[in-house]
């Protein structure tokens, strides 16, 4: 041993280094400690040997040649502080539900190794207590994780059972009421979900998984057989579908030149509904018939849109009139004279109706602005009526009269109590009077609204 080096001891990692092992991610090292309170648990004898007090006994820790007694104590105390900080960090991670028990166990093993191999000065009993708490908590955490895994397997089994049950329900549908495309897509989605459970979900026991898969596979096979049988039978009905769609195309081409816009638009919608339920001919025939049907429909709606566009252009002058009326109407708000505002609004509304239609794109916008003005004036009228309602005013007047009488009576009681020198009665009357006076002030304020 050299004269300028402390007694060799196994190296102890800093809290940052131990935290890195425990957390598997960088942790900033604590600021250097200039003076540690942990030194109070140790002493240095005349030979420079450092001892730590543990309960009623002392243990030799080591020495730090060339250093003062205080420096030697602080050296070993800081080593304790590093261990204690690492223990506290580990205990905190134990309480973190996102940290697995294995990580805590690995950290605990490392911590105990360093405690056993490192000489330190500090509250070793407290450090041991922390380690004991971590060990106890680790056992509980492991038990809890086992419960969680068991619960997860139970949930996974329920989820697989739900997939199987839905697949069996789809497979059991009557062929005539089955939406084959939708049901087929759902059956494929169920298979994808099953595979996802296998890849990332909790593993089921082999017996349970095998039984569920057998049912699931049977349901899928039953569905596939039913679908093939349905479409095989459907081939025989394609001639009828072709005939039906040819009739629909003929009706559509007859309607294509109609200028009776609204009824014809409804008729095209009905034709489309019938088209959707007509079934399918062969692909080539179906595509050709649809092209004719769509061409007839497009011809009608293109002509209709052109007429509507022309009408909208002719309505732009009406829009200018209504926008000017809106400016006039909005000037009535806020309402200062309800009757005058109502009279002015009636005149504006008459001119509004006389102005005629506006372009469809502007209809909702201008109507909303006018409705806001109408609502504001209507609300002002209702508020005025409430203020002038004689029944409400009479009730307010009656309330004020009653409270004034009550205040006067309480004032008389207070005067009597003061004359008798009854301090208790004076306090009660004073409190009661304050409350009644507050009620009276509120009632008078309400009455002022009707008289004002």
N, C-alpha and C positions, 0 to 999 in steps of 0.2 A: 504494500500500500504506500503510495507517495504521501509526503507530508502536507501537500496542498490540496488533497482530494478527500472527500468524506468517505466513511467506511463503505465499501462496495455493497450495494443492495440491488436486487432486481429492478430494472427500470419500470417506472409506473407511467402509464400514458396520461396525457393531459385530459381534462374533461372533454375537450373537442375531439381528441383521438378516440376516446372510449365511446363518445356519442356517435362518432362516425361508424364504429363497429356495430353499435346497437341499432342505429337508425338507417344505416346503409345510405346516408346522404350527408353532405357537408353541414357542419354546425359551427358557427363562429366561436372561437375560443374566448373565454372570459377575460376581462381586463386583469392585469397582474395585481396581486394583493400585496400591499406593503406591510400590513400587520394583521395577523390572524389571531382571533380570540381563542382558537383551539389550543394555543400554546399553554393555556392555563392548566391543561391536563398533563403537563410534563415538567421535567426539571433536568438540570445538567449538574453532574457532580464535579468535584475538583479535578478529576482526570479528563474532563470533557465528554464523558459518556452521557448520552441522552436517555432518559427513562420516561415512560408513559404510565400514568396511574389508571388502573382498571379496577374499579370497586375498591377493595381493601389492599390490593397488591400493586406492585410496580413491576413493569417489564422493561428490560433493556431494549432500546430501539437501535442505537448506533452512535456514531460520533461524526463530528465535522471538524477535522483538524484545521487549525489556522483561523477559525471563526470564533467570535465571542459567544458566550453562553446564549444570549438572546438571538443571535443570528442562527445558531444551531437549532434552537427551539423553533424559530420561525420557519426554517428550512423543512423540518419534519412536520410542522403544523400545516404548512401549505400543501404537503403531500396528502395529509388527511383531508384537507378541504377539497382537494381534487377528487379523492375517492368518494367523499360525502356528496359532492355535487353530482358525480356519476350515478351514485345510488339514488339520489332524489330524481334525477332524470329518468332512470329506469322505472322508478315507482310511478312517475307521471305517465310514462308510456304504457305501463300495465293498465292504467285506468282508461287509456284511449281505446275505444272499441274498434278503431281501424287498424290497430297493431295486433298481429297474430301472436298466439301464445308461443310459437316456435321462436319468433324474434326475441321475445322477452326472455325465454329460456336460454337462448344463446348469449344474450347480454348478461344474464345473471351468472352464467358459468364463467364468462370473462371477468366480471366484477369480483366474484369470489376468489378466482385465481390471483388477481392483483391484491386483494385484501390479505390473502395468505402469504404472499411473497414480498410484501412491501412494509417497511418499518415506518410508522407514522406516529404523530402525537396529536391526540384529539379525543373526542368522546366516542371511544370504541363501542361502548354499550349502545349508544344511540345508533351507530352505524350497523351494529349487529341486529338491532331491532328493526331497522329499515330493511335489511336483507331478509329477516324473518317474515316481515309483512309482504315483501315481494314474493317469497316462496309460497306463503299461504295464499296470496292473491293469484299466483300463477296456477296453483292447483284448481282454484275455483274457476279461473278463466278457461283452463283446459276442459273442465267438466261442462262449462257453459257452451264452449265451442262444439263439444260432442253432442250436446242437446240440439244446438243449432243445426249441425249436420244431419242429425236424425230428423229434425223437423223439415229441413230442406228436402230430404229424400221423400218424406211423406207428401210434401207439397208437390214435388216433381211427379210422384205416382198419381196424385189427383189430377195434375195437369195432363199427363199422358192419358189417363182414363177419360178426361173430358174430350181430348182429341179423338179417341177411339169412339166414344159415344156419339160425337157429332158425325164422324164418318159413317157409322152404322145408321144414323138417322137419315143421312143423305142417300145411302144405298137403299133404304127401305121405302123411299118415295114412290108413289105410283108413277109409272112411265108417262101417263098422259098429262100429269100435272107437274112434271119435272122441268125446271129451266136448265137444260143440259149445259149450256155455256157457263152460266153462273155457278151451277153445282160442280162442273168440272174444274173451274178455276178455284173454287173453294177446296175441292178435294186435293188439288195440287198444293194449295197453300198449307193444308193440314200436313201433307207429307213434308213440306219444307220446315214447318214448325217441329215435326217429329225429329228430323235430322238435326235441327238446331239444338234441341234438347239433348240429343246424343253427343253433339260436339262440345257444348259448353255447360250443360245442366248437370246436376248431381247424378251420380251413377246409381241405377237401381240394381237390386239383386237380380241374378240371371233368370230365376224362375218367374218373377213378376214381369220383367221386361219381355221375356219370350212369350208369355201368355197374352200380354197386351199387343205385341206385334202380330201375333197370329190372328187376333180379332181384327186389327187394323188392316192387315193385308187382305183378309177375307172380304171386308167391307169394300175395299178398293176394287177387288176383282169382280164382286157382284155388281158394283156400279158400272164398271167398264163393259161387262157383258150386257147389261140392260141398255146402255147407250148404243152399243153396236146393233142390238136387236131393234131398237127404236128407229135408228136412221136407215136400217135396211128396209123396214116397213115403210118409212117415209118416201123412199124412192118410188114406190107405187103410186103415191099421191101427187107426184110432181106435175103430171099432166093437168090435174085439176088446178094446181097453183098457177101454171102457165096460162090456162084459160081465164082464170079470175083476174090475173094481172093484165092480160090483154084487154079485158073489159074496162079495167081501171084506167089504162092508158088512153083508151078511146074516150072515156068521160073527161079525162084531163085535157086532151087535145081539143075537145069541144069547148071547154071552159076557158081555154087560153086567151081567146079574143074578147071575153066578156068585159064590160065596163061597169058592171054592177058590183062595185069593189067589195063592200063588206060581206054580202051574202056569198060571193064567189070565193073570198078568202076563207070563209068558214067551210065552204064546200071542199076546197083543196085540203083543208085540215082533216076533214072526214075521210077524204080519199086516202090521205097518208096513213090515217089510223087503220083503214081497211087493208092498205098495202102491207102494213106490218103484220097483220094477222092472216095474210093470204097464203103463207107458206112459201117454199122456194121451188123454183123450177131448176133445170140444170144451170150451172154457173154461166155459160155463154148466153143462154136464153134470158136468164135473170138480169144479167148486166145490160143486155140490149134493151129489154123492156124498161129497166130503170132509167136508162139514158133518155128514152122517149118521154117517160113520165116527168123526169126532172126538167127536160127542155120545155115542155108545156107549162110546167109550174113556174119556171124562171121567166118565160115570156109574159105570163100574166103579172107577176109581181114586179117585173121591171117596168111595165107600162103603168102599173099602179103607183110605183115610187115616183115616176116622172110626173104624173098628175099631182101627187101630193106635194112634190117639190115646187111645182108651178103655183099651187094654191098657197103654200107657205110664202112664196115670194110676193103674192098679191096681198097677203096679210101683214106685210111689214109696215105699211102705212098705219094700219090699226095698232100695231105695236108701238109706234111712235106716239100715237094719241094716248094710249094707256100708260106709257111711261111718264108722259107729262102729267096725267091725272094722278099717278103715284106720287110724284113730287108735290103736287097740291095737297094730296091726302096726308102725306107724311109730315107736312108743315103744321097739321093740326095737333101734333104730338110734340111735347107734353100738353095735356088737356088743361086749359085754364078756365074755360067756360063750356060746361058740358052741353048745354042746350044749343049753343052756337056751333059747337063741334058736330053734334048730331045732325043739325040742319045742313051744315056744309057737306057732311059725309053723304047724306041722302042725295044731294044734288050730284056729287061726284059719282055715286053708285049708278044713278040714272044714266049719266054720260058714259060710264064704264060699259054698261050693258049695250048701249047704242053703238059703241065703238066697234063691236063685232069681234071676230076671232083673231087670234094671233098665231104665228108659226108654232108648231108643236114643240119645238125645242125650247121656246121661251114661255110656254103656257104655265108650267108649274112655278117658275121663278116669279113671274109677275103676280100670279094668284096668291102666292105666299106673302108677298109684300103687302098686298091689299088686305089679306086676312089679319096680318099683324096690326095694322091700323084699326081695323074694325074691332078686334079684340081689346085693344087699349082703350078705345072710346067706350065700349060696352062695360069694361071693368070700372072706368071712371064713373059711369052712370050708376052702376051698382053701389059703388062706395058712397056716392052722394045720397043715394036712397037710404042707405044704412044710417048715415049721419042725421037724416031728417025724419027718420021713422019715429012717430010720436009715441008708440008703445015702448020702444027701447029707451027713448029719452025720459019717459015717465018712470021707468024702472031705475034709471040712473039717478033721477031726482029723488026718488024714494030712498035709495040706498044712501045718498048723501045726507038726507034728513035723519035717517036712523042713526048713522054714525055720528052726526053732530050732537044728537041727543045723548048718545052713549058717552061721547067725550065730555059733555057738560056734566053728566052724572058722575063720571070718574073724577073730574076736577073738583066736584063738591066733596066726594069721598076723600080726596087728597087733602083738601083744606081742613076737613074735620080731623083727619089723622094728625096733621101738623099742629092743630090747636091742642090736641090731647097729648102731643109729644110721643105718640106711638110710632117709634122708628120702623118697626116691622111693617105696620100697616102703610106707613109713608112709602117704604121701598116697594111694596107690592102695588100700591096705587100708581106710583111713578112709572113702574115697568109697564103696567097695563095701559096707562095713558099714552106712553110712547108708541106702543103697538097700534092703539086705536087711532092715534093721530096720523100714523103712516098710512093706515087703511083709508082714512078720510081724505088725505092728500091724493091718493090714487083715484078714489071715487070722484073727487072734484075735477081731476084732470080728465077723466072719462066724460063727465058731464060737459066740460068745456068744449069737447069735440062736437057735441050736438048743438050747443048754443052758439059756437063759433061759426 
